Amino acid sequence: MRVSEVRKKYPEFFAAIEAEVFFDVKDALKGTAIVPKIFRRIAYNAAAVATLELHKVLVACRKKPGR
């Protein structure tokens, strides 16, 4: 599944992860010469990976027999 598809399917989860990672990275790298564009890219990629993993887990739980 593509990131754009899971982003539409789980918008609240994606946004929450993206915001938290953005602020954590921003705080961790405070005082460096890294531009906010990089923070946003890191946050987006982290949210994409987390959302894809969430989707895989939910699909696997649905397919598990006996549930």
N, CA, C and O atoms as a Maestro MAE file, in Angstrom:
{
 s_m_m2io_version
 :::
 2.0.0
}

f_m_ct {
 s_m_title
 :::
 protein
 m_atom[268] {
  # First column is atom index #
  i_m_mmod_type
  r_m_x_coord
  r_m_y_coord
  r_m_z_coord
  i_m_residue_number
  s_m_chain_name
  s_m_pdb_residue_name
  s_m_pdb_atom_name
  i_m_atomic_number
  :::
  1 25 0.844 -1.164 0.000 1 A "MET " " N  " 7
  2 3 0.000 0.000 0.000 1 A "MET " " CA " 6
  3 2 0.900 1.242 0.000 1 A "MET " " C  " 6
  4 15 1.963 1.253 0.620 1 A "MET " " O  " 8
  5 25 0.468 2.251 -0.683 2 A "ARG " " N  " 7
  6 3 1.243 3.491 -0.788 2 A "ARG " " CA " 6
  7 2 1.005 4.397 0.407 2 A "ARG " " C  " 6
  8 15 0.000 4.286 1.109 2 A "ARG " " O  " 8
  9 25 1.953 5.291 0.616 3 A "VAL " " N  " 7
  10 3 1.847 6.236 1.727 3 A "VAL " " CA " 6
  11 2 0.615 7.110 1.561 3 A "VAL " " C  " 6
  12 15 -0.083 7.375 2.540 3 A "VAL " " O  " 8
  13 25 0.336 7.557 0.366 4 A "SER " " N  " 7
  14 3 -0.832 8.420 0.149 4 A "SER " " CA " 6
  15 2 -2.132 7.703 0.509 4 A "SER " " C  " 6
  16 15 -3.081 8.329 0.979 4 A "SER " " O  " 8
  17 25 -2.171 6.400 0.289 5 A "GLU " " N  " 7
  18 3 -3.379 5.636 0.614 5 A "GLU " " CA " 6
  19 2 -3.560 5.477 2.119 5 A "GLU " " C  " 6
  20 15 -4.663 5.663 2.633 5 A "GLU " " O  " 8
  21 25 -2.489 5.137 2.828 6 A "VAL " " N  " 7
  22 3 -2.627 4.976 4.282 6 A "VAL " " CA " 6
  23 2 -2.779 6.329 4.969 6 A "VAL " " C  " 6
  24 15 -3.382 6.421 6.038 6 A "VAL " " O  " 8
  25 25 -2.238 7.368 4.361 7 A "ARG " " N  " 7
  26 3 -2.414 8.712 4.927 7 A "ARG " " CA " 6
  27 2 -3.887 9.118 4.876 7 A "ARG " " C  " 6
  28 15 -4.382 9.777 5.790 7 A "ARG " " O  " 8
  29 25 -4.581 8.730 3.816 8 A "LYS " " N  " 7
  30 3 -6.010 9.017 3.715 8 A "LYS " " CA " 6
  31 2 -6.825 8.114 4.627 8 A "LYS " " C  " 6
  32 15 -7.872 8.514 5.136 8 A "LYS " " O  " 8
  33 25 -6.341 6.896 4.832 9 A "LYS " " N  " 7
  34 3 -7.075 5.919 5.634 9 A "LYS " " CA " 6
  35 2 -6.946 6.192 7.132 9 A "LYS " " C  " 6
  36 15 -7.894 5.961 7.883 9 A "LYS " " O  " 8
  37 25 -5.784 6.681 7.577 10 A "TYR " " N  " 7
  38 3 -5.518 6.958 8.988 10 A "TYR " " CA " 6
  39 2 -4.999 8.387 9.161 10 A "TYR " " C  " 6
  40 15 -3.864 8.573 9.598 10 A "TYR " " O  " 8
  41 25 -5.801 9.395 8.830 11 A "PRO " " N  " 7
  42 3 -5.287 10.773 8.850 11 A "PRO " " CA " 6
  43 2 -4.913 11.287 10.246 11 A "PRO " " C  " 6
  44 15 -3.925 12.006 10.392 11 A "PRO " " O  " 8
  45 25 -5.693 10.924 11.271 12 A "GLU " " N  " 7
  46 3 -5.399 11.407 12.616 12 A "GLU " " CA " 6
  47 2 -4.086 10.822 13.132 12 A "GLU " " C  " 6
  48 15 -3.271 11.529 13.726 12 A "GLU " " O  " 8
  49 25 -3.892 9.534 12.899 13 A "PHE " " N  " 7
  50 3 -2.668 8.866 13.346 13 A "PHE " " CA " 6
  51 2 -1.458 9.477 12.653 13 A "PHE " " C  " 6
  52 15 -0.456 9.789 13.297 13 A "PHE " " O  " 8
  53 25 -1.556 9.645 11.347 14 A "PHE " " N  " 7
  54 3 -0.448 10.209 10.570 14 A "PHE " " CA " 6
  55 2 -0.101 11.605 11.067 14 A "PHE " " C  " 6
  56 15 1.071 11.917 11.277 14 A "PHE " " O  " 8
  57 25 -1.100 12.434 11.254 15 A "ALA " " N  " 7
  58 3 -0.863 13.822 11.683 15 A "ALA " " CA " 6
  59 2 -0.265 13.878 13.087 15 A "ALA " " C  " 6
  60 15 0.615 14.695 13.358 15 A "ALA " " O  " 8
  61 25 -0.740 13.017 13.973 16 A "ALA " " N  " 7
  62 3 -0.225 13.015 15.343 16 A "ALA " " CA " 6
  63 2 1.247 12.617 15.370 16 A "ALA " " C  " 6
  64 15 2.049 13.262 16.044 16 A "ALA " " O  " 8
  65 25 1.605 11.573 14.652 17 A "ILE " " N  " 7
  66 3 2.991 11.124 14.610 17 A "ILE " " CA " 6
  67 2 3.873 12.200 13.968 17 A "ILE " " C  " 6
  68 15 4.957 12.502 14.468 17 A "ILE " " O  " 8
  69 25 3.408 12.764 12.878 18 A "GLU " " N  " 7
  70 3 4.190 13.782 12.178 18 A "GLU " " CA " 6
  71 2 4.453 14.984 13.081 18 A "GLU " " C  " 6
  72 15 5.572 15.496 13.116 18 A "GLU " " O  " 8
  73 25 3.447 15.434 13.803 19 A "ALA " " N  " 7
  74 3 3.615 16.597 14.679 19 A "ALA " " CA " 6
  75 2 4.576 16.299 15.824 19 A "ALA " " C  " 6
  76 15 5.448 17.112 16.133 19 A "ALA " " O  " 8
  77 25 4.420 15.149 16.448 20 A "GLU " " N  " 7
  78 3 5.295 14.808 17.575 20 A "GLU " " CA " 6
  79 2 6.749 14.667 17.141 20 A "GLU " " C  " 6
  80 15 7.651 15.166 17.815 20 A "GLU " " O  " 8
  81 25 6.976 14.000 16.037 21 A "VAL " " N  " 7
  82 3 8.345 13.832 15.557 21 A "VAL " " CA " 6
  83 2 8.937 15.184 15.172 21 A "VAL " " C  " 6
  84 15 10.108 15.446 15.445 21 A "VAL " " O  " 8
  85 25 8.154 16.029 14.553 22 A "PHE " " N  " 7
  86 3 8.641 17.357 14.167 22 A "PHE " " CA " 6
  87 2 9.143 18.129 15.390 22 A "PHE " " C  " 6
  88 15 10.248 18.673 15.377 22 A "PHE " " O  " 8
  89 25 8.326 18.171 16.446 23 A "PHE " " N  " 7
  90 3 8.716 18.930 17.631 23 A "PHE " " CA " 6
  91 2 9.882 18.276 18.371 23 A "PHE " " C  " 6
  92 15 10.742 18.974 18.908 23 A "PHE " " O  " 8
  93 25 9.918 16.951 18.404 24 A "ASP " " N  " 7
  94 3 11.037 16.262 19.056 24 A "ASP " " CA " 6
  95 2 12.353 16.509 18.322 24 A "ASP " " C  " 6
  96 15 13.377 16.773 18.953 24 A "ASP " " O  " 8
  97 25 12.328 16.426 17.009 25 A "VAL " " N  " 7
  98 3 13.541 16.664 16.228 25 A "VAL " " CA " 6
  99 2 13.955 18.129 16.339 25 A "VAL " " C  " 6
  100 15 15.141 18.440 16.447 25 A "VAL " " O  " 8
  101 25 12.988 19.011 16.311 26 A "LYS " " N  " 7
  102 3 13.283 20.442 16.433 26 A "LYS " " CA " 6
  103 2 13.946 20.739 17.776 26 A "LYS " " C  " 6
  104 15 14.917 21.493 17.834 26 A "LYS " " O  " 8
  105 25 13.430 20.154 18.849 27 A "ASP " " N  " 7
  106 3 14.028 20.365 20.167 27 A "ASP " " CA " 6
  107 2 15.407 19.726 20.272 27 A "ASP " " C  " 6
  108 15 16.318 20.306 20.863 27 A "ASP " " O  " 8
  109 25 15.562 18.544 19.706 28 A "ALA " " N  " 7
  110 3 16.834 17.836 19.798 28 A "ALA " " CA " 6
  111 2 17.937 18.547 19.024 28 A "ALA " " C  " 6
  112 15 19.099 18.512 19.429 28 A "ALA " " O  " 8
  113 25 17.589 19.183 17.928 29 A "LEU " " N  " 7
  114 3 18.587 19.831 17.086 29 A "LEU " " CA " 6
  115 2 18.562 21.354 17.207 29 A "LEU " " C  " 6
  116 15 18.994 22.068 16.302 29 A "LEU " " O  " 8
  117 25 18.053 21.834 18.330 30 A "LYS " " N  " 7
  118 3 17.980 23.283 18.560 30 A "LYS " " CA " 6
  119 2 19.391 23.866 18.550 30 A "LYS " " C  " 6
  120 15 20.305 23.311 19.160 30 A "LYS " " O  " 8
  121 25 19.557 24.963 17.869 31 A "GLY " " N  " 7
  122 3 20.838 25.626 17.824 31 A "GLY " " CA " 6
  123 2 21.745 25.163 16.696 31 A "GLY " " C  " 6
  124 15 22.867 25.652 16.569 31 A "GLY " " O  " 8
  125 25 21.284 24.236 15.882 32 A "THR " " N  " 7
  126 3 22.085 23.789 14.747 32 A "THR " " CA " 6
  127 2 21.689 24.578 13.513 32 A "THR " " C  " 6
  128 15 20.721 25.338 13.532 32 A "THR " " O  " 8
  129 25 22.431 24.396 12.463 33 A "ALA " " N  " 7
  130 3 22.183 25.137 11.224 33 A "ALA " " CA " 6
  131 2 21.221 24.406 10.292 33 A "ALA " " C  " 6
  132 15 21.140 24.737 9.110 33 A "ALA " " O  " 8
  133 25 20.497 23.423 10.803 34 A "ILE " " N  " 7
  134 3 19.565 22.660 9.969 34 A "ILE " " CA " 6
  135 2 18.279 23.470 9.791 34 A "ILE " " C  " 6
  136 15 17.742 24.014 10.756 34 A "ILE " " O  " 8
  137 25 17.803 23.543 8.579 35 A "VAL " " N  " 7
  138 3 16.607 24.328 8.270 35 A "VAL " " CA " 6
  139 2 15.341 23.535 8.598 35 A "VAL " " C  " 6
  140 15 15.368 22.305 8.587 35 A "VAL " " O  " 8
  141 25 14.229 24.225 8.889 36 A "PRO " " N  " 7
  142 3 12.975 23.538 9.233 36 A "PRO " " CA " 6
  143 2 12.459 22.607 8.140 36 A "PRO " " C  " 6
  144 15 11.711 21.672 8.424 36 A "PRO " " O  " 8
  145 25 12.852 22.857 6.902 37 A "LYS " " N  " 7
  146 3 12.444 21.976 5.806 37 A "LYS " " CA " 6
  147 2 12.914 20.539 6.069 37 A "LYS " " C  " 6
  148 15 12.200 19.581 5.768 37 A "LYS " " O  " 8
  149 25 14.106 20.400 6.624 38 A "ILE " " N  " 7
  150 3 14.644 19.081 6.945 38 A "ILE " " CA " 6
  151 2 13.846 18.443 8.076 38 A "ILE " " C  " 6
  152 15 13.583 17.241 8.043 38 A "ILE " " O  " 8
  153 25 13.454 19.239 9.084 39 A "PHE " " N  " 7
  154 3 12.639 18.720 10.176 39 A "PHE " " CA " 6
  155 2 11.330 18.151 9.646 39 A "PHE " " C  " 6
  156 15 10.897 17.075 10.057 39 A "PHE " " O  " 8
  157 25 10.703 18.885 8.729 40 A "ARG " " N  " 7
  158 3 9.434 18.428 8.151 40 A "ARG " " CA " 6
  159 2 9.617 17.143 7.367 40 A "ARG " " C  " 6
  160 15 8.764 16.257 7.427 40 A "ARG " " O  " 8
  161 25 10.718 17.028 6.631 41 A "ARG " " N  " 7
  162 3 10.983 15.821 5.851 41 A "ARG " " CA " 6
  163 2 11.180 14.614 6.763 41 A "ARG " " C  " 6
  164 15 10.648 13.536 6.496 41 A "ARG " " O  " 8
  165 25 11.935 14.792 7.825 42 A "ILE " " N  " 7
  166 3 12.155 13.707 8.793 42 A "ILE " " CA " 6
  167 2 10.827 13.299 9.425 42 A "ILE " " C  " 6
  168 15 10.538 12.109 9.552 42 A "ILE " " O  " 8
  169 25 10.026 14.276 9.817 43 A "ALA " " N  " 7
  170 3 8.735 13.993 10.455 43 A "ALA " " CA " 6
  171 2 7.789 13.270 9.496 43 A "ALA " " C  " 6
  172 15 7.110 12.324 9.896 43 A "ALA " " O  " 8
  173 25 7.738 13.703 8.247 44 A "TYR " " N  " 7
  174 3 6.867 13.063 7.264 44 A "TYR " " CA " 6
  175 2 7.282 11.607 7.041 44 A "TYR " " C  " 6
  176 15 6.438 10.712 7.007 44 A "TYR " " O  " 8
  177 25 8.585 11.381 6.889 45 A "ASN " " N  " 7
  178 3 9.060 10.018 6.652 45 A "ASN " " CA " 6
  179 2 8.797 9.113 7.847 45 A "ASN " " C  " 6
  180 15 8.425 7.953 7.673 45 A "ASN " " O  " 8
  181 25 8.986 9.625 9.054 46 A "ALA " " N  " 7
  182 3 8.714 8.835 10.251 46 A "ALA " " CA " 6
  183 2 7.224 8.504 10.353 46 A "ALA " " C  " 6
  184 15 6.857 7.379 10.691 46 A "ALA " " O  " 8
  185 25 6.383 9.470 10.064 47 A "ALA " " N  " 7
  186 3 4.941 9.236 10.109 47 A "ALA " " CA " 6
  187 2 4.518 8.240 9.035 47 A "ALA " " C  " 6
  188 15 3.631 7.419 9.267 47 A "ALA " " O  " 8
  189 25 5.137 8.304 7.876 48 A "ALA " " N  " 7
  190 3 4.816 7.365 6.796 48 A "ALA " " CA " 6
  191 2 5.163 5.939 7.201 48 A "ALA " " C  " 6
  192 15 4.362 5.024 7.006 48 A "ALA " " O  " 8
  193 25 6.340 5.747 7.757 49 A "VAL " " N  " 7
  194 3 6.756 4.403 8.174 49 A "VAL " " CA " 6
  195 2 5.850 3.893 9.285 49 A "VAL " " C  " 6
  196 15 5.410 2.744 9.241 49 A "VAL " " O  " 8
  197 25 5.562 4.726 10.282 50 A "ALA " " N  " 7
  198 3 4.710 4.307 11.396 50 A "ALA " " CA " 6
  199 2 3.301 3.950 10.922 50 A "ALA " " C  " 6
  200 15 2.722 2.971 11.393 50 A "ALA " " O  " 8
  201 25 2.755 4.717 10.013 51 A "THR " " N  " 7
  202 3 1.400 4.464 9.514 51 A "THR " " CA " 6
  203 2 1.360 3.197 8.666 51 A "THR " " C  " 6
  204 15 0.408 2.422 8.758 51 A "THR " " O  " 8
  205 25 2.369 2.982 7.852 52 A "LEU " " N  " 7
  206 3 2.426 1.743 7.066 52 A "LEU " " CA " 6
  207 2 2.537 0.525 7.978 52 A "LEU " " C  " 6
  208 15 1.902 -0.498 7.718 52 A "LEU " " O  " 8
  209 25 3.329 0.619 9.032 53 A "GLU " " N  " 7
  210 3 3.455 -0.489 9.982 53 A "GLU " " CA " 6
  211 2 2.141 -0.729 10.712 53 A "GLU " " C  " 6
  212 15 1.754 -1.878 10.925 53 A "GLU " " O  " 8
  213 25 1.456 0.334 11.096 54 A "LEU " " N  " 7
  214 3 0.148 0.197 11.744 54 A "LEU " " CA " 6
  215 2 -0.817 -0.533 10.818 54 A "LEU " " C  " 6
  216 15 -1.534 -1.434 11.252 54 A "LEU " " O  " 8
  217 25 -0.837 -0.151 9.561 55 A "HIS " " N  " 7
  218 3 -1.731 -0.784 8.598 55 A "HIS " " CA " 6
  219 2 -1.410 -2.278 8.455 55 A "HIS " " C  " 6
  220 15 -2.317 -3.108 8.418 55 A "HIS " " O  " 8
  221 25 -0.119 -2.615 8.376 56 A "LYS " " N  " 7
  222 3 0.260 -4.021 8.254 56 A "LYS " " CA " 6
  223 2 -0.198 -4.829 9.456 56 A "LYS " " C  " 6
  224 15 -0.664 -5.958 9.302 56 A "LYS " " O  " 8
  225 25 -0.072 -4.269 10.643 57 A "VAL " " N  " 7
  226 3 -0.488 -4.966 11.859 57 A "VAL " " CA " 6
  227 2 -2.002 -5.159 11.876 57 A "VAL " " C  " 6
  228 15 -2.489 -6.240 12.207 57 A "VAL " " O  " 8
  229 25 -2.738 -4.123 11.524 58 A "LEU " " N  " 7
  230 3 -4.198 -4.231 11.524 58 A "LEU " " CA " 6
  231 2 -4.694 -5.241 10.494 58 A "LEU " " C  " 6
  232 15 -5.640 -5.984 10.758 58 A "LEU " " O  " 8
  233 25 -4.067 -5.271 9.330 59 A "VAL " " N  " 7
  234 3 -4.455 -6.242 8.300 59 A "VAL " " CA " 6
  235 2 -4.129 -7.655 8.760 59 A "VAL " " C  " 6
  236 15 -4.917 -8.574 8.537 59 A "VAL " " O  " 8
  237 25 -2.989 -7.839 9.395 60 A "ALA " " N  " 7
  238 3 -2.598 -9.167 9.875 60 A "ALA " " CA " 6
  239 2 -3.545 -9.646 10.969 60 A "ALA " " C  " 6
  240 15 -3.858 -10.834 11.040 60 A "ALA " " O  " 8
  241 25 -3.998 -8.741 11.814 61 A "CYS " " N  " 7
  242 3 -4.948 -9.121 12.869 61 A "CYS " " CA " 6
  243 2 -6.291 -9.536 12.295 61 A "CYS " " C  " 6
  244 15 -6.946 -10.435 12.822 61 A "CYS " " O  " 8
  245 25 -6.700 -8.887 11.223 62 A "ARG " " N  " 7
  246 3 -7.982 -9.248 10.591 62 A "ARG " " CA " 6
  247 2 -7.908 -10.625 9.941 62 A "ARG " " C  " 6
  248 15 -8.891 -11.366 9.932 62 A "ARG " " O  " 8
  249 25 -6.746 -10.962 9.400 63 A "LYS " " N  " 7
  250 3 -6.606 -12.226 8.698 63 A "LYS " " CA " 6
  251 2 -6.345 -13.400 9.634 63 A "LYS " " C  " 6
  252 15 -6.466 -14.553 9.219 63 A "LYS " " O  " 8
  253 25 -5.993 -13.131 10.882 64 A "LYS " " N  " 7
  254 3 -5.643 -14.181 11.824 64 A "LYS " " CA " 6
  255 2 -6.879 -15.029 12.130 64 A "LYS " " C  " 6
  256 15 -7.908 -14.492 12.542 64 A "LYS " " O  " 8
  257 25 -6.789 -16.342 11.934 65 A "PRO " " N  " 7
  258 3 -7.951 -17.206 12.194 65 A "PRO " " CA " 6
  259 2 -8.224 -17.306 13.692 65 A "PRO " " C  " 6
  260 15 -7.314 -17.223 14.517 65 A "PRO " " O  " 8
  261 25 -9.484 -17.484 14.013 66 A "GLY " " N  " 7
  262 3 -9.877 -17.642 15.399 66 A "GLY " " CA " 6
  263 2 -10.174 -16.346 16.119 66 A "GLY " " C  " 6
  264 15 -10.371 -16.350 17.334 66 A "GLY " " O  " 8
  265 25 -10.211 -15.245 15.406 67 A "ARG " " N  " 7
  266 3 -10.512 -13.963 16.040 67 A "ARG " " CA " 6
  267 2 -11.879 -13.513 15.660 67 A "ARG " " C  " 6
  268 15 -12.322 -12.449 16.095 67 A "ARG " " O  " 8
  :::
 }
 m_bond[267] {
  # First column is bond index #
  i_m_from
  i_m_to
  i_m_order
  :::
  1 1 2 1
  2 2 3 1
  3 3 4 2
  4 3 5 1
  5 5 6 1
  6 6 7 1
  7 7 8 2
  8 7 9 1
  9 9 10 1
  10 10 11 1
  11 11 12 2
  12 11 13 1
  13 13 14 1
  14 14 15 1
  15 15 16 2
  16 15 17 1
  17 17 18 1
  18 18 19 1
  19 19 20 2
  20 19 21 1
  21 21 22 1
  22 22 23 1
  23 23 24 2
  24 23 25 1
  25 25 26 1
  26 26 27 1
  27 27 28 2
  28 27 29 1
  29 29 30 1
  30 30 31 1
  31 31 32 2
  32 31 33 1
  33 33 34 1
  34 34 35 1
  35 35 36 2
  36 35 37 1
  37 37 38 1
  38 38 39 1
  39 39 40 2
  40 39 41 1
  41 41 42 1
  42 42 43 1
  43 43 44 2
  44 43 45 1
  45 45 46 1
  46 46 47 1
  47 47 48 2
  48 47 49 1
  49 49 50 1
  50 50 51 1
  51 51 52 2
  52 51 53 1
  53 53 54 1
  54 54 55 1
  55 55 56 2
  56 55 57 1
  57 57 58 1
  58 58 59 1
  59 59 60 2
  60 59 61 1
  61 61 62 1
  62 62 63 1
  63 63 64 2
  64 63 65 1
  65 65 66 1
  66 66 67 1
  67 67 68 2
  68 67 69 1
  69 69 70 1
  70 70 71 1
  71 71 72 2
  72 71 73 1
  73 73 74 1
  74 74 75 1
  75 75 76 2
  76 75 77 1
  77 77 78 1
  78 78 79 1
  79 79 80 2
  80 79 81 1
  81 81 82 1
  82 82 83 1
  83 83 84 2
  84 83 85 1
  85 85 86 1
  86 86 87 1
  87 87 88 2
  88 87 89 1
  89 89 90 1
  90 90 91 1
  91 91 92 2
  92 91 93 1
  93 93 94 1
  94 94 95 1
  95 95 96 2
  96 95 97 1
  97 97 98 1
  98 98 99 1
  99 99 100 2
  100 99 101 1
  101 101 102 1
  102 102 103 1
  103 103 104 2
  104 103 105 1
  105 105 106 1
  106 106 107 1
  107 107 108 2
  108 107 109 1
  109 109 110 1
  110 110 111 1
  111 111 112 2
  112 111 113 1
  113 113 114 1
  114 114 115 1
  115 115 116 2
  116 115 117 1
  117 117 118 1
  118 118 119 1
  119 119 120 2
  120 119 121 1
  121 121 122 1
  122 122 123 1
  123 123 124 2
  124 123 125 1
  125 125 126 1
  126 126 127 1
  127 127 128 2
  128 127 129 1
  129 129 130 1
  130 130 131 1
  131 131 132 2
  132 131 133 1
  133 133 134 1
  134 134 135 1
  135 135 136 2
  136 135 137 1
  137 137 138 1
  138 138 139 1
  139 139 140 2
  140 139 141 1
  141 141 142 1
  142 142 143 1
  143 143 144 2
  144 143 145 1
  145 145 146 1
  146 146 147 1
  147 147 148 2
  148 147 149 1
  149 149 150 1
  150 150 151 1
  151 151 152 2
  152 151 153 1
  153 153 154 1
  154 154 155 1
  155 155 156 2
  156 155 157 1
  157 157 158 1
  158 158 159 1
  159 159 160 2
  160 159 161 1
  161 161 162 1
  162 162 163 1
  163 163 164 2
  164 163 165 1
  165 165 166 1
  166 166 167 1
  167 167 168 2
  168 167 169 1
  169 169 170 1
  170 170 171 1
  171 171 172 2
  172 171 173 1
  173 173 174 1
  174 174 175 1
  175 175 176 2
  176 175 177 1
  177 177 178 1
  178 178 179 1
  179 179 180 2
  180 179 181 1
  181 181 182 1
  182 182 183 1
  183 183 184 2
  184 183 185 1
  185 185 186 1
  186 186 187 1
  187 187 188 2
  188 187 189 1
  189 189 190 1
  190 190 191 1
  191 191 192 2
  192 191 193 1
  193 193 194 1
  194 194 195 1
  195 195 196 2
  196 195 197 1
  197 197 198 1
  198 198 199 1
  199 199 200 2
  200 199 201 1
  201 201 202 1
  202 202 203 1
  203 203 204 2
  204 203 205 1
  205 205 206 1
  206 206 207 1
  207 207 208 2
  208 207 209 1
  209 209 210 1
  210 210 211 1
  211 211 212 2
  212 211 213 1
  213 213 214 1
  214 214 215 1
  215 215 216 2
  216 215 217 1
  217 217 218 1
  218 218 219 1
  219 219 220 2
  220 219 221 1
  221 221 222 1
  222 222 223 1
  223 223 224 2
  224 223 225 1
  225 225 226 1
  226 226 227 1
  227 227 228 2
  228 227 229 1
  229 229 230 1
  230 230 231 1
  231 231 232 2
  232 231 233 1
  233 233 234 1
  234 234 235 1
  235 235 236 2
  236 235 237 1
  237 237 238 1
  238 238 239 1
  239 239 240 2
  240 239 241 1
  241 241 242 1
  242 242 243 1
  243 243 244 2
  244 243 245 1
  245 245 246 1
  246 246 247 1
  247 247 248 2
  248 247 249 1
  249 249 250 1
  250 250 251 1
  251 251 252 2
  252 251 253 1
  253 253 254 1
  254 254 255 1
  255 255 256 2
  256 255 257 1
  257 257 258 1
  258 258 259 1
  259 259 260 2
  260 259 261 1
  261 261 262 1
  262 262 263 1
  263 263 264 2
  264 263 265 1
  265 265 266 1
  266 266 267 1
  267 267 268 2
  :::
 }
}
